[in-house]
Amino acid sequence: MDYTYLDTPIGELLLAGDRHVLRELGFPDGPKRRRAEPHWELRDEIFAEAKAQLTQYFAGGLQEFSLSLEPSGTPFQLSVLDQLKKIPYGETVSYQEIAVRLGKPQAMRAVGAANGRNPIPVIIPCHRVIGSSGKLTGFGGGLPTKEALLKIEQASG
């Protein structure tokens, strides 16, 4: 797998994939902290478009990404990721709402687990999912990162 890093307002993000698709985005901090693996190759040039779009997003100038993505996961996890992509910029929904949209209203915990396994956060906006009470809940990059992402979107949305 190829990789690069991008400095952002929330820290240095790991981008990993190959010439055709982005497969992972990793945070510098939090429970899902991710760094390049020893056998990966540093290849900045193939991530130019992803870097450009992420830079625009963090500057408040991009609301929808148009990148080739290939997240891994079970069929259920991928169906949750598809629902995440439908959450409008600057808005939030609850885990319960996602479960209902999937036709599985009792699957809140499974939705939460799938959300937590999102290999391409920010671009697949798992940060837009909150608890039913409106409270911010766990996030792979840490709650301060989730809060920062939501503030970026609220400020420019």
trRosetta pair geometry for C-beta under 8 A, 3 or more apart (Angstrom, degrees):
i j d omega theta_ij theta_ji phi_ij phi_ji
1 16 5.2 35 152 179 125 106
1 17 6.7 -40 -161 -110 96 5
1 18 6.5 -99 -136 -61 59 83
1 23 6.8 -92 -139 51 126 139
1 24 7.9 34 175 19 149 119
1 37 7.5 67 52 41 115 112
1 40 5.0 -36 77 -117 82 101
1 41 7.7 -177 93 27 37 74
2 16 6.9 166 86 -151 45 60
2 17 6.5 -29 62 78 88 47
2 18 5.6 112 16 -110 106 47
2 19 7.5 73 14 -47 148 57
2 40 6.7 142 -117 -174 15 91
2 41 5.2 -37 -110 73 69 91
2 42 7.7 89 -162 -148 72 7
2 43 4.1 -38 -160 35 121 126
2 46 5.8 33 120 56 155 140
2 47 7.8 -164 123 -40 111 103
3 14 6.2 -17 -164 -170 120 92
3 15 6.4 154 -154 83 65 53
3 16 4.3 -19 -98 -99 94 82
3 17 8.0 116 -88 17 56 48
3 36 4.5 178 82 -106 161 115
3 40 4.9 32 0 153 119 137
3 41 7.2 149 23 75 73 41
3 42 6.3 -48 75 -104 77 50
3 43 7.1 99 43 32 32 76
4 14 7.9 156 83 -154 36 50
4 15 5.3 -10 60 59 82 103
4 42 6.6 94 -94 -158 61 71
4 43 6.6 -91 -54 75 98 46
4 44 4.6 107 -115 -107 132 56
4 46 7.9 175 -22 59 124 75
4 47 4.5 -143 30 34 135 148
4 51 7.2 -50 103 -63 139 121
5 12 5.0 7 -179 179 119 106
5 13 6.7 154 -158 77 63 43
5 14 5.9 -34 -101 -97 75 53
5 15 7.3 172 -96 15 23 80
5 36 8.0 -93 -56 -30 96 115
6 12 6.9 157 75 -155 36 58
6 13 4.9 -17 59 57 92 96
6 15 6.2 48 -10 -18 111 117
6 47 7.7 -129 -52 135 113 132
6 50 7.9 -131 -43 117 147 92
6 51 5.1 -176 -101 -122 128 89
6 54 5.9 72 129 89 162 144
6 55 7.4 -123 -172 -59 126 86
7 11 7.9 -86 -144 167 57 26
7 12 5.5 -30 -96 -97 59 75
8 11 6.5 -3 63 58 83 32
8 12 7.3 148 20 -98 75 23
8 13 5.6 25 5 -11 127 111
8 54 6.6 -74 -89 151 129 112
8 55 7.7 -139 -104 -96 87 56
8 58 5.1 -154 -154 -85 100 158
9 58 5.3 166 9 -169 106 120
9 148 6.8 -161 118 170 107 130
9 152 7.5 146 66 -81 143 128
10 13 7.5 50 79 -57 97 102
10 27 7.5 -57 132 -137 115 95
10 28 7.8 169 128 26 73 106
10 58 7.8 -136 0 -118 91 120
10 141 6.8 26 160 166 132 144
10 145 5.0 83 -162 -135 127 92
10 148 5.4 156 -92 96 105 145
10 149 7.0 -2 -62 -59 150 84
11 27 6.9 66 74 -170 127 71
11 28 3.6 -117 144 32 134 136
11 29 6.2 132 -15 -1 172 99
11 145 7.7 -56 16 -102 114 117
12 28 4.9 89 55 -75 73 130
13 25 5.9 -9 179 -171 117 91
13 26 6.6 150 -167 72 63 52
13 27 6.8 -29 -115 -103 75 39
13 28 7.0 -91 -76 -32 40 88
13 54 7.1 -122 58 -179 151 156
13 122 7.6 -39 -124 8 150 155
14 24 6.9 -15 112 119 103 104
14 25 6.8 153 81 -162 64 38
14 26 3.5 1 50 50 117 108
14 27 7.9 -63 20 1 91 16
14 34 5.2 -116 44 105 141 97
14 35 6.2 -179 -70 -122 145 29
14 36 6.2 -174 -140 -52 125 72
15 22 6.3 -56 -167 -137 95 110
15 24 7.4 156 -159 89 32 65
15 25 5.9 -5 -103 -107 62 74
15 47 4.9 117 105 -143 141 145
15 50 5.5 141 -151 115 149 143
15 51 7.2 -114 -5 -66 161 78
15 54 8.0 -135 -73 -19 130 153
16 22 7.5 102 76 -159 38 67
16 23 5.7 -59 106 65 82 93
16 24 4.1 0 56 57 108 106
16 25 7.7 -166 23 -72 75 33
16 26 7.2 36 -3 -10 113 108
16 36 7.0 157 -85 -108 118 79
16 40 6.7 -57 -131 -142 116 148
17 20 7.7 -123 153 68 112 52
17 21 5.1 -134 -168 102 128 56
17 22 4.3 -113 -40 -120 151 31
17 23 4.2 148 -101 3 78 83
17 24 6.9 -179 -56 24 74 66
17 46 7.8 -138 83 123 93 118
17 47 7.6 128 43 -91 105 96
17 70 7.2 121 -136 41 111 101
18 21 6.4 24 50 47 80 70
18 23 7.4 41 -2 -16 76 119
18 46 7.4 -51 169 148 32 153
19 46 5.4 -96 -109 -142 56 135
20 68 6.0 -73 158 111 66 150
21 68 4.5 -97 -104 125 70 101
21 69 6.1 102 -165 -146 97 10
21 70 4.0 42 152 -3 152 112
22 25 7.0 24 166 -52 121 92
22 47 7.6 87 -96 -123 102 91
22 50 5.5 118 -77 -96 137 144
22 67 5.6 9 9 147 129 129
22 68 6.8 136 9 85 76 61
22 69 5.4 -35 65 -108 90 66
22 70 7.3 156 71 25 40 71
22 120 6.3 100 121 -121 106 129
22 123 7.1 43 100 51 146 171
23 69 7.7 140 -87 -163 33 60
23 70 5.4 -30 -95 75 79 88
23 71 7.0 143 -154 -97 54 36
23 72 7.0 33 -166 -22 100 94
23 119 6.6 -32 157 132 63 134
23 120 7.3 -137 157 -67 20 109
24 34 6.8 -124 163 151 125 158
24 119 4.9 -71 -107 170 73 100
24 120 6.4 -134 -127 -78 23 71
25 119 7.4 119 27 145 63 56
25 120 4.9 78 8 -143 103 54
25 121 5.8 -129 82 50 113 63
25 122 5.9 -97 122 36 155 109
25 123 6.2 136 -19 8 152 110
26 32 7.2 -140 -143 137 73 88
26 33 7.1 59 175 176 102 34
26 34 2.5 -109 -141 74 132 118
26 35 6.8 -147 122 -52 152 25
27 30 5.2 0 107 39 146 118
27 32 5.9 78 31 88 114 87
27 33 5.9 -84 89 -106 84 48
27 34 6.4 83 37 20 53 87
27 121 7.2 -13 -45 62 105 136
27 140 6.1 158 7 122 135 89
27 141 3.6 -173 -111 -108 157 91
27 142 7.4 -177 151 6 151 86
27 145 6.3 14 -141 -144 137 173
28 33 6.6 -3 155 -136 21 92
28 141 7.9 46 39 -144 56 95
29 33 5.8 -19 -138 -91 14 107
29 141 6.5 68 75 -170 71 66
29 142 5.4 -24 117 -9 101 136
29 145 7.0 169 71 -44 101 129
30 33 5.8 155 61 -54 57 77
30 139 6.7 -58 -155 105 146 76
30 140 5.6 100 123 144 131 40
30 141 4.2 152 9 -175 156 20
30 142 3.3 -135 -91 -32 100 80
30 145 6.1 -70 -48 12 139 137
31 138 7.4 -13 21 -167 146 107
31 140 5.8 -100 71 -138 86 48
31 142 7.2 142 -2 -70 71 64
32 116 7.7 -176 -58 -177 131 75
32 121 7.7 108 93 -10 148 141
32 140 3.0 -12 19 -166 137 104
32 141 6.6 -52 59 -56 100 49
36 40 4.7 -122 -171 65 100 138
36 42 7.3 4 -141 -77 172 80
37 40 5.0 103 60 -15 76 107
43 46 5.0 17 129 15 115 111
43 47 7.3 123 102 -10 76 95
44 47 6.3 -85 -166 43 38 101
44 48 7.7 68 146 -65 71 74
45 48 6.1 -10 -166 -38 45 108
47 50 4.8 -57 -167 48 79 115
47 51 5.4 84 130 -29 90 100
48 51 5.8 -59 -148 37 26 111
48 52 6.3 27 156 -21 64 108
49 52 5.6 -52 -145 35 32 112
49 53 6.3 27 158 -14 66 106
49 67 6.6 157 119 -109 110 94
50 53 6.0 -57 -146 40 29 106
50 54 6.2 26 157 -16 65 110
50 67 5.6 65 -95 -122 83 145
50 123 8.0 -41 -147 -80 98 144
51 54 5.9 -58 -144 41 28 108
51 55 6.1 31 156 -22 64 108
52 55 5.8 -56 -148 35 27 112
52 56 6.5 27 153 -17 63 106
53 56 5.6 -54 -149 37 33 112
53 57 6.3 39 151 -24 66 104
53 62 5.8 173 -164 178 70 170
53 65 5.4 91 158 -129 141 85
53 66 7.3 -161 -109 41 146 64
53 67 6.3 -140 39 -51 160 113
54 57 5.4 -49 -147 33 35 116
54 58 6.4 29 157 -15 66 105
54 122 7.1 46 -126 131 102 139
54 123 7.6 -61 -85 -68 95 98
55 58 6.1 -56 -147 39 29 106
55 59 6.4 24 153 -14 63 111
56 59 5.7 -63 -148 42 30 109
56 61 4.6 -87 -170 80 84 101
56 62 3.7 76 115 -24 109 121
57 60 7.9 50 173 -61 29 17
57 61 7.5 -98 -71 59 19 60
57 62 4.4 -64 -71 69 62 108
57 63 7.9 141 -119 -74 78 21
57 65 7.2 -15 -67 -71 132 95
57 122 7.3 113 124 169 155 108
57 152 7.6 61 152 141 74 139
58 152 6.5 -66 -139 -143 47 151
59 62 7.8 66 56 5 86 87
60 152 6.2 -145 -81 -175 80 82
60 155 6.3 -75 -109 98 132 100
60 156 3.2 177 -159 -76 104 152
61 156 7.3 -92 -53 -171 35 149
62 65 7.1 66 151 -79 123 60
63 89 3.9 -69 -164 -44 98 171
63 90 7.7 -36 -136 -16 111 99
63 153 7.9 98 -126 -134 81 90
63 156 7.9 -153 -77 115 93 107
63 157 7.2 105 -114 -111 120 77
64 89 6.7 -103 -57 -44 72 124
65 123 4.9 -30 19 -145 170 88
67 123 6.4 -47 44 -154 132 140
69 120 5.7 -142 -148 60 123 178
69 123 6.7 174 -88 126 135 133
69 124 7.0 133 -174 -49 163 109
71 78 6.9 163 88 -110 106 81
71 81 5.6 -151 70 -150 154 168
71 118 7.0 -41 -144 -157 146 60
71 119 4.8 159 -142 49 89 106
71 120 5.2 -112 -82 4 107 112
71 124 6.5 -11 -51 -18 146 158
72 119 5.9 50 36 -11 79 154
73 76 7.9 -107 150 72 106 56
73 77 3.2 -117 173 97 126 129
73 78 4.9 164 81 -51 112 75
73 81 6.7 141 36 -16 156 132
73 114 7.0 79 -165 -148 139 91
73 117 6.3 126 -109 117 113 122
73 119 7.4 -156 -45 -7 101 109
74 77 4.6 97 47 7 74 103
74 78 7.0 -142 90 -4 38 87
74 114 8.0 -97 52 -110 98 106
75 78 5.8 -57 -145 39 30 110
75 79 6.4 33 154 -23 64 104
76 79 5.6 -53 -150 32 33 111
76 80 6.7 34 151 -19 65 101
76 110 6.7 -46 156 163 139 122
76 114 6.3 -120 125 -84 87 140
77 80 5.7 -53 -154 33 35 111
77 81 6.5 35 148 -18 66 104
77 114 4.2 -170 -120 -138 68 102
77 117 5.9 -50 -140 81 133 128
78 81 5.4 -49 -146 36 37 114
78 82 6.5 45 151 -24 65 99
79 82 5.5 -46 -151 31 35 116
79 83 6.8 37 149 -18 62 101
79 102 6.0 96 136 -126 121 115
80 83 5.6 -54 -155 35 36 112
80 84 6.6 41 147 -25 66 101
80 98 6.4 52 -141 166 84 130
80 102 7.1 -26 -85 -71 66 142
80 111 5.6 164 -119 -138 126 69
80 114 3.8 109 34 117 159 139
80 115 6.1 -110 157 -60 133 67
81 84 5.4 -47 -149 29 37 116
81 85 6.8 43 152 -23 64 99
81 114 7.3 -119 -38 158 75 107
81 118 6.1 142 -102 -117 99 92
81 124 5.3 -13 -159 -172 95 145
82 85 5.9 -50 -157 27 34 114
82 86 7.3 31 147 -19 61 105
83 86 5.7 -59 -160 31 40 113
83 87 7.6 52 146 -36 65 90
83 98 5.1 119 127 -145 146 93
83 101 5.5 128 -133 99 128 136
83 102 6.4 -69 -55 -60 146 94
84 87 5.9 -38 -163 4 44 113
84 98 7.5 9 -67 -118 67 132
84 115 7.0 138 -76 -118 129 86
84 118 7.0 5 8 -105 174 139
84 124 5.2 68 100 170 129 85
84 125 5.6 -175 167 64 97 62
84 126 5.6 -27 -138 -77 147 61
84 128 7.1 139 -157 54 82 108
84 129 6.9 -64 -112 -39 97 118
85 124 5.9 -50 -70 -133 84 78
85 125 7.3 125 -98 23 36 87
87 91 6.0 -147 176 84 84 97
87 92 7.4 21 -173 -127 131 25
87 93 5.5 -129 -115 5 116 115
87 125 5.7 -122 68 84 116 122
87 128 4.4 162 126 108 148 146
87 129 7.4 -130 -64 -61 163 74
88 91 4.5 49 71 18 90 127
89 125 7.9 -170 -99 -72 56 165
89 153 5.6 -152 178 -149 76 114
89 157 5.7 -177 126 -111 93 110
90 153 4.2 -165 -86 155 60 101
90 154 5.7 126 -144 -85 90 45
90 156 7.8 -140 -78 76 118 62
90 157 2.9 55 -78 -96 152 165
91 128 6.5 47 90 -161 56 123
92 128 5.1 -158 -111 -173 59 68
92 129 7.0 157 -162 -96 82 15
92 130 4.8 22 172 1 133 117
92 150 7.1 7 -66 -125 119 122
93 97 4.3 -107 179 76 106 142
93 98 6.3 119 117 -48 123 82
93 128 6.6 39 20 136 77 94
93 129 6.1 -30 74 -111 74 66
93 130 7.5 156 80 30 24 77
94 97 4.7 108 55 -1 76 97
94 98 7.3 -137 99 -1 47 83
94 129 7.0 81 -155 -163 17 73
94 130 6.0 -57 -98 78 61 66
94 131 6.4 5 -134 153 96 19
94 132 4.6 67 -153 -90 150 56
95 98 5.7 -53 -155 35 37 112
95 99 6.4 39 148 -21 67 105
95 108 4.7 87 123 -159 112 84
95 109 8.0 63 154 -67 143 24
95 111 4.8 150 -167 95 89 121
95 112 5.0 -4 -129 -64 147 87
95 115 7.0 -105 -109 -8 98 149
95 129 5.9 75 -71 176 66 115
95 131 7.1 -12 5 -114 105 42
95 132 7.2 -74 43 -46 82 81
95 137 7.8 -33 -29 45 122 152
96 99 5.6 -55 -150 35 32 113
96 100 6.4 32 152 -19 66 105
96 105 7.3 27 -165 -157 78 75
96 108 5.3 -13 -84 -100 62 117
96 132 5.1 42 -2 -85 131 112
97 100 5.7 -53 -148 36 32 111
97 101 6.3 35 153 -20 65 106
98 101 5.6 -54 -149 36 32 114
98 102 6.5 27 153 -15 64 107
98 111 4.8 143 95 -161 119 142
98 115 7.5 110 67 -64 172 121
98 129 6.5 -10 -31 -121 137 124
99 102 5.8 -62 -153 39 30 109
99 104 5.3 -91 -169 91 80 75
99 105 5.3 102 125 -131 106 28
99 106 7.1 -158 170 47 137 19
99 107 4.5 174 -137 67 109 79
99 108 5.0 -70 -34 -74 151 56
99 110 7.6 105 -107 61 106 91
99 111 4.8 -111 -66 -29 86 142
100 103 7.6 44 180 -71 34 22
100 104 8.0 -127 -83 61 20 41
100 105 4.9 36 -91 -98 71 86
102 107 6.7 -64 80 64 132 138
102 111 7.2 -174 9 -89 143 113
104 107 3.7 18 130 0 116 131
104 110 7.5 -41 126 64 139 132
104 111 8.0 166 87 -51 111 105
107 110 4.3 -49 -172 47 91 118
107 111 5.6 102 122 -29 88 92
108 111 5.6 -55 -149 35 30 113
108 112 6.4 32 152 -20 64 105
109 112 5.4 -51 -149 35 34 115
109 113 6.4 35 152 -20 66 103
110 113 5.6 -50 -146 35 33 112
110 114 6.3 32 154 -17 65 105
111 114 5.8 -56 -146 39 30 109
111 115 6.1 36 152 -23 65 108
111 129 8.0 -151 145 -162 106 149
112 115 5.5 -53 -145 35 29 115
112 116 6.3 29 155 -18 63 108
112 137 7.6 -55 -134 118 118 144
112 138 7.8 76 -173 54 108 115
113 116 5.7 -57 -150 38 30 113
113 117 6.6 21 153 -14 64 109
114 117 5.8 -63 -149 40 33 107
114 118 7.6 67 147 -55 59 75
115 118 6.0 -16 -170 -28 39 112
115 126 4.9 144 -170 -147 85 113
115 129 5.4 -85 -141 61 150 157
116 126 7.7 156 -72 178 28 147
116 138 6.6 4 -100 112 116 121
116 140 6.4 140 -157 -59 65 97
118 121 5.1 100 105 -71 118 76
118 124 5.5 -151 -165 93 121 119
118 126 4.4 -163 10 -40 160 143
118 140 7.3 -139 57 -7 89 143
120 123 5.0 -51 154 62 103 112
120 124 4.7 81 87 9 95 109
121 124 6.6 -73 -104 66 27 77
121 125 7.7 71 -164 -122 60 25
121 126 5.2 -68 -120 36 90 111
121 127 6.7 89 -173 -33 105 92
121 140 6.0 -162 -39 53 154 127
121 141 6.7 -158 103 -24 155 114
122 125 6.9 2 -170 -99 18 61
122 127 6.9 29 -90 -5 50 125
122 149 6.6 -135 -111 -123 82 136
125 128 4.5 35 139 -2 113 115
126 129 5.8 -43 -168 17 57 114
126 139 7.5 153 116 -133 102 85
126 140 7.7 46 90 8 140 111
127 139 6.3 46 -109 -134 76 132
127 141 8.0 -24 -84 36 113 120
127 145 7.7 -107 -108 123 129 81
127 146 4.8 -176 -141 -137 96 76
127 149 4.4 6 144 88 166 145
127 150 6.3 -146 148 -51 109 83
128 150 7.4 140 -98 -97 57 91
128 153 7.9 -13 -89 43 101 171
129 137 7.9 -53 117 51 81 108
130 134 6.2 21 128 -156 136 29
130 135 6.6 170 177 79 104 32
130 136 5.8 -65 -127 -100 101 44
130 137 6.3 138 -155 7 49 90
131 134 6.9 -40 78 33 80 18
131 135 4.6 -10 48 62 127 83
131 136 7.4 28 5 95 96 1
131 137 4.6 110 -48 -42 98 119
136 139 7.4 -36 174 -25 103 121
136 143 5.6 113 126 -148 128 103
136 146 5.7 146 -163 108 125 131
136 147 6.2 -40 -88 -71 168 86
136 150 7.8 -128 -96 -4 121 152
138 143 7.4 -78 -121 -67 29 90
139 142 6.2 -27 83 72 96 13
139 143 5.7 130 29 -84 112 45
139 145 6.3 -152 116 73 131 97
139 146 3.8 -178 -40 -53 170 126
141 145 3.5 -80 119 87 114 158
141 146 6.7 151 66 -46 97 70
142 145 4.9 93 65 6 81 104
142 146 7.3 -147 99 -6 42 87
143 146 5.3 -51 -144 36 40 114
143 147 6.1 41 157 -20 70 104
144 147 5.6 -54 -147 38 32 113
144 148 6.3 35 153 -22 65 105
145 148 5.6 -52 -147 35 32 113
145 149 6.5 33 154 -19 65 103
146 149 5.9 -54 -151 34 30 110
146 150 6.5 26 153 -14 64 107
147 150 5.9 -58 -149 39 31 109
147 151 6.3 33 153 -21 65 107
148 151 5.7 -55 -147 36 31 113
148 152 6.6 37 153 -24 64 100
149 152 5.7 -48 -152 28 33 113
149 153 6.7 24 153 -12 63 106
150 153 5.8 -59 -151 41 34 108
150 154 6.1 30 154 -18 69 109
151 154 5.7 -54 -138 40 32 108
151 155 6.0 33 160 -22 65 110
152 155 6.1 -62 -150 36 23 111
152 156 6.6 -15 165 13 61 112
153 156 6.6 -77 -141 52 26 86
153 157 5.2 34 166 -43 69 118
154 157 5.9 -43 -120 22 23 115
